[in-house]
Amino acid sequence: MTTAPVHPDTDVEPRNALDRFFEITKRGSTFGAEIRGGVVTFVTMAYIVILNPIILSSTPDVVGDKLDFLQLSAVTGLTAAIMTILFGLIAKLPFGFAAGLGINAFLAFSVVGEVTWPEAMGLVVINGLIIVVLSATGLRRMIFDAVPLQLKIAITVGIGLFIAFIGFVNAGFVTAAASPPVALGVGGSVATIPTLIFVVTLLLTGVLVARKVKGGILIGLVSGTVLAVIVEAIWHVGAKGDKNPGGWGLSIPTLPKELVSLPDLSLVGHVDLFGSFGRVGAVAALMLVFTLVFTNFFDAMGTMTGLAKEADLADEKGNFPRLKSSLIIEGVGAVVGGATSGSSNTVFIESGAGIGEGARTGFANLVTGGLFLIAMFFTPLVSIVPTEVAAAALVIVGALMMSQIRFIDLTDFSALFGVFLTVAVMPMTYSIANGIGAGFIGWVVARAFSGKAREISPLLWIVTIGFVIFFARGPIELLLAH
């Protein structure tokens, strides 16, 4: 039974010091409700321990190095635990933290094509430090307010479409072709067993999420993996290769020799803070940092506000208890995520499931964080999840993110133009940065030349000029070289 929320200023007597510290009774909650909420939040977030390693380990960096899957799983759990517990103790809100899907996709499919993995994680750390400064000085709130709501939502929608497209490609459901550039499966049909497993997992997970089953994505991942293990045991599909084009993409779903092991934390500290500046140049590196910052903090502020409202802890303007410290800790999540090589950690919208179960305070985060620590010791289990099964979760997450488009007014083309470019360019160029930049430029140009220039914030003009430089950085660097 969900505990009815009570506004934080309710005058009630705390039961003990722990109750007083977390304001459990004051917010109309109980220790039992907080524990239940913390468990439910973990169950709905646990898929990230599988999905984040799959995304980050799938792409070699500019020198051909890849991150190890099991090591990534361990640091994903470790970082989620640290940040979730830290946020619970300082912000005292029931918001779980883990590796953000938009950021890790940007790193894997855009950044490491230009830099090494340690250099990419160095950029994540710099991004986090900038966010901490912006949050501490109040500039983060100012910049957030300067960007039109339509563009903020469009960024989320575009990332959702991009993530879904990655899922379709990883599953072999969408393949490269000569004409047209992309096609369905092999010869226009679902022709391989792994792709069929993807379709089954996608449909099952879609039904679970549609029926609002708690942990639906995790249940879908586990079910799809069990099915894949059975299929591999019977038909011995094997790994994909020149002689076996219908095989599994990155990992063959077979049971590991051991279920529990000590977590391998070798990736912690595997960071090169400023190496990217020497490799790609200051302008390109700064634009990568800028895109990381932009992607990081807009989504987080919107998510926090939505969760606070769901918990009945936000006022009519969207402000909630310890807002400033919450934003600072969210920036710290990027620093810690970069330092552990697990990618920037941010607040998860799945925390809403725990709030729906009664969580109202940071005590629930202690439960969620503790479960993430335990999950670190079960990393051998995640290695059996094939790419095709994980791809189904990517498509589902993408669909959930795309649903935000319902909040955009599409009747004004001067606004629609920038929104469309943001959403369309991301998947079509395989780059979140390109989508954000194209959207900003399209928005400013369309609005300025349709008599609405005064409505554009000076900060937005500055950001747009920065993106123009970003897109023209090749010719600019050539000119500077001469």
N, C-alpha and C positions, 0 to 999 in steps of 0.2 A: 504494500500500500504506500503510495507516494505521500510524503509529508507536506502539508499545506505550507507554502512559504509565508514568512512574516517579515515585514520591513525591518532593516537592521536597527532602527532606533527604538524598537519595542522595549519597554521597561520590564525586564524580567531578571530574576536572580540566578546567576550561574551556579551549577552544581559543584564544581571543583575548579582547580587551577587550569586544567586542560580545557574545560568547558569555557572558562573565562578567556583564555588565550585565543581560541578559535571562534568564540562567540556562537557556539553551537545552539544553545537554548535561545539565545537572543535572536537568532535568525529562524526560529521555529523548527529546528531540526533536533535529531537525537543521535547518539553514538551509533545505534543500530542502522539508522537511515544513512549516515555518513559511510559506514562500512559497506552497506549494500551498494550505495552509489559509487563508491570507489572501485568495487569489484566489477560492476557493470561497465564503468568507463574503461577499465583495463580490457575487458572482453571485446568491446567495440573498437579499441585501438590496437589490439595485439597483432593485427595483420601487418602492422608497419615493421615488425621484427622480421617478417618474411619479405615484404614488398620493397622496403628501402634497400636491402642488400641486392635484390634482383635488379633494381634500377641502376644502382651505383656500380655494380660489378659487371654490368653488361657491355660497358663501353671502354675500350682502351684509350689512354690519354695520347697526347701529341707524340710521345716517344714510344708508344706501344705497350706501356705498362697497364695492368689491370689491378683493381682492388680485390682482395680475397673475400669470397662470399661469407664464410663462417666468421672471419674476423669482423666483417661489417655487421653481421647479425649481433655479435657480442657488444660492439660499441654502440649499436642502435639501442639495445636494451639498457646499457649503462647510462647513456646520455639522457634517454627518456626518463629513467629513474631519478637521476640527479636533478634534472630541471623540473620534473613534476613535484618532487619533494620540496625543492627550493622555493618554487612558486607557492606551494601550499603554506610553507612556514612564513614567508614574507608578505605575499599578497593576501593570503588567507582566503582564497577563492577556489572553488572546485573545478579548476580548468586543467586538464591533463596536457602534457607537452610531449612531443616526439618530432622526428624528422619530417619537415614539411614537404609534401609531394610536389608542389610547384618548384621549390628551390632545387630539390635533388634531380628533378627532370632537367632543369636548366643547366645544372652542373654536368650531368651525364651526356646531354645531347647538344649542348652549345659550347660550354666553357672548355671542356677538356679536349676539344678539337684544336685548341690554340695553346693550351698550357698543360703542365703535368698535374697529376692528382694532388701532390703536396702543395703545389702552387695554387691550385683551385681552392683547396681548403684554407690557404693563407688569405685568399680573397674573401672567403666566408667570414674569417675572423675579423678582417678589416671592416667588412660590412657590419658585423655585430657591434664593433666598437663605435662606429659612426651612429648606429641606431641608439646605443646607450647614451651618447652625447646629445643626440637630437631629442631623446625622451626626457633626459634630465633637465634640458634647457627649455622645454616646452615647444621647440621648433617642430617636433614630430607632429604634434596636434595641429599646428599652423599649416604645415604642408598637406596633411590629410584633408583639412578643411578646404584647401585651395583647389584640389582636384575635383572636378565634377563627379557627382555620384554615378552618372552613366558610365564614365570611364573606369571608375573603381570596380563596378560590377562587370564591365566588359573584360577587364583583366582576368577576373575569376572565371568567367565563362570561357574566355580564350584558352586559359590554362587547362580547363576541363576538357575542351575539344582536343587540345594538343595531347593530353595524357591518354584520352580515349584512342586517338589515332595511333599513338605509340603501342597501345595494347593490341589493336588490330594488326599492326605490322609484326609485332613480336610473336603473335599467335599464328602467323601465316595466313590469316583471314584476308588481309590486304597485302598484295605483293607488287613489286616493281615490274613494269612492262614497257615495251617500246611505244606502242600506240593503242590505247591511251596510256599516260604515264603510270597509272596504277590500275590494278585489276583485282577481281575477287579470287582468292585461293590460287589453285593451279588450273589453268584453262577455263577459268570462269566458274569453278565449283569447289566445294570443300572436299578436297581429294586425299587428305592425309589423316591418320588416326589422331595425332596431337592436335590438329586444328579442330577435329570433331570433339575432342575432350574439352577444348576451349569453348566451343559453342554450348555444350551441355552444362559446363560450369557457369558460363555467363547467364544462361536461362535460369538455372537453379538459384544463383545468387540474386538475380533480378527479382524472382518471385519472393525470396526471403526478405529482401529490402522493401519490396512493395507491400508485404504483409507486416512490415515494421517489427520483424523478429530481431530482438537484441543480439548483437554480434553476428548479424546476417552475413557480412562480408567474410568474417573469420570462418563461419560455418561453411560458406561456399568454398573458401580456399581449402579447408580440411577435406571436405567431401570430394572436391575435384581431384585433390592429391591422392586420396584413397582409391578413387576410380582409376587414376593414372597408374598407380602401383599395381593394381590388379591386372590392368590391360597389358602393362609391360611384362609382368610375370607370365602371362599366357602367350602373348604374341611376340615378345622380344623385339620390340620396335627398334631399339638402339638409338645411337646419336646421329644427328643430321650430318651429312657429308656428301661429297660428289657422287659416291656410289650408293648413298642412301638419302635421297632428297626428302623422303617422307618421315625422317626420324625426329627425335626430340631436339629442341633448339639449343639450350645451354646445359641442362642437367637431365640425366636419366633418372626417372622416379623409381629408385630401388631403396629398400630399407637399409639404414646405416648399421654399422657393426655395433655401435653403442648409442644409447638414447641420451645419456647424461655425460657431460664433460666439463672440465674447468674452462671458463671462457678465455679465449685468446685475445688479449687486449693490445696486441703489437701495434695496431694502427694509432693508438693514443700518442699524441705529440708528433705525428708524422706530417709536419706542416712546414711549408716554406713561405714565410710571410710576404716577402717582397720580390720573390723570384720571377713572378709573372711580369713585373714592370720591365725587367731586363729582356724577357723573352718576346713580348708582343709590343712593347713600347708603352710609355706613360699614358697616352691618350686612350688607347684601346683598353688598357688595364683599368683605368679610371671609369670608363664607360661600363665595363663589366661589373665593377663595384657598384656603380650607380644603379644598374639594373637589378643587382642582388638586393640592394637597399630598398628599391622601389617595390620589387616583388614581395619582399619580406614583410614590410610593415603595414602596407595597406590591408592585406588580407587579415593580418593578425588583429588590427584595431577593429575591423568589422566583425570578426569572429567573437572577440571579447565582449563587444557591446551586445551582440545577439545572445550570447550565453548569459550575460548578466541580466538581461531583460527576461530571459526564460526562468532564471532563478529568482525573479522579482527583487533584484538587488540594484537595478538601475533606475535613475529618475527619468523624467520626460525628455531630457536632452541626451540621454544615453550615458551619462556619467555614473560611475559606480565606485564603491569603496576602494581606496588605495589605487586609483587609476594610474597615477604617475609611477608608483613603484611597480605596478603590473607591466607597464610599457618598458620600464628599464630592465626588469627581469627577462622580458621577452627578447630584448636585445642581447642580454647575457646568453640566452639560448643559442643565438647564432655563434657567439664566441666559443662556447663550450662545444657546440656541434662541430665547428671547424677544427678545434683543437683535438677532438677525438676521431676526426675523419668520418663522422657519421652524418655530415651535412647539418645545415642550420635547423635548430629545433624551435618549434613554435607551438602556439596553442592549437588544440585539435577541436574541431566542431563536434566530433563524436562525444565530447564531454557532456553534450546535451542529454545523452542517454542516461548518464549517471545523475544529472540534475533531475531528470524525469523520475528517477528512482528515489529521490529525496535528498541528494547531496546539496549542501548549501555553503559549506565551509572548506577551508584548506585541509581539514582532517581527512577528508575523502582522498586528497592527493597523496597522503602518507600511505594509504592502502594501495592506491594505483601504482605509486612509485615502488613500493615494496614488491609488488607482483612483477614489475618489470625487472627488478634485480634477480628474482627467482628465474625469470624466463631466460636470463643470460646462460644458465647452466644447461639449457635444453637446445642449444644451437645446432647439434647434429640433426635434430628432427627437421629443421627448416631447409636443410640441404636437399631434401627429397622433393621439394616443390618444383615441378617443371615450369619453365617460362610460360608455357601455354596456359597453365592454370592461373598463374599470377597475372597474366594479361587480362583475364576476365575481371579480376578485381580492379585493374587500371581502368577498364571501360566503365565499370559501375561507378567508381569514384569520379570519373570524368562526367558521367551523366548527372550525378548529384551536384557537381560544381556548375554544370551548364544550366541547371534549373533556376539559377539566380537571374537568368535573362528576363524572367517574368516581372522583375522590378524596374525594367528599363522602358521608358516611354519612347516608342519607335515611330511616332507620328511626325516628328520634326526631323527632316533629313539633314539639317546642319548638325544635329546631334548623332543621328543614325550613321552618318558617314564615318566618323571617328570610331564609333562602336563596332561597325562592320569591319573596318580595317584591322582593328585590334584582334577581333575574334577570328577573322579569316587568315591573316598573315602568319599567326603563330604556328598552326599546323602545316600550312603550305610551305613555309620556309624552315620548318623544324627548329624554330627559335622563339622563345618567349620574349627576348629582348627586341627582336625585329617587330613583333606584334605590338608591344607597348609603344615603341618609337613611332611606328606607322600610325597607330591610333591617335597619339598625341598630336602629331603633325597634321593629320587629317582633321582632327577636332578644331585645332586653333585656326587653320586656314579656312575651313568651311564656316566657322562661327564669325571670324573676323571679316570675311568678305560677304556676309549676309546681314551686316548691320548690327552684329552683336559683339563687337570687339571690346566694348566696355565691360561686358560680363566675364571676360577672361582675366583671371588673376595674374598679376605680374610674375608670381612664382611659376605659373604654368608656362608663361612665355619663356622664362629662363630655362626650364626643363626641356621645352620643345627645341630651343636653340641647341641645347646640349645633344639632343638626339639627331639633329641635322648634322652636327659635327661627327657624331658616332657613325652615321651612314656614309659620310664623306671622308672617313678617316684614312682610307687608302690613298686617294689623291692628295689629301693634306700631308700625310707622312712622306709622300714622294716629293712634294714641294719643299717640305722642311729639310729633306735629305740633300736637296740641291742648294 
